[in-house]
Amino acid sequence: MATKTLEDLFIDGVKDIYYAERKIVAALKKMIRGAQSQDLKAAFETHLQETEGQVTPGSGVRNPRQARARQDMPRHRRYR
């Protein structure tokens, strides 16, 4: 297995989070349709809106497949 840089590990982590958030969005939509209680349905809808805001462009983290192409991503400082 090839040695990965910290940047590679970071990109892999972002990809994992992005994938999980997309799965949560799909699951929340199903849960909203199946909810019997209006309070539960409202809670799922609120959570869905928050989650969709985390995975849409402009929310801070972009599609991880495009992350390498971005030259304006901040670099981490080394602490002494």
Protein Blocks (a to p, Z undefined) as FASTA:
>chain_A
ZZddfklmmmmmmmmmmmmmmmmmmmmmmmmmmpmblklmmmmmmmmmmmmmmmgghilp
acfklmmmpmkbccddddZZ
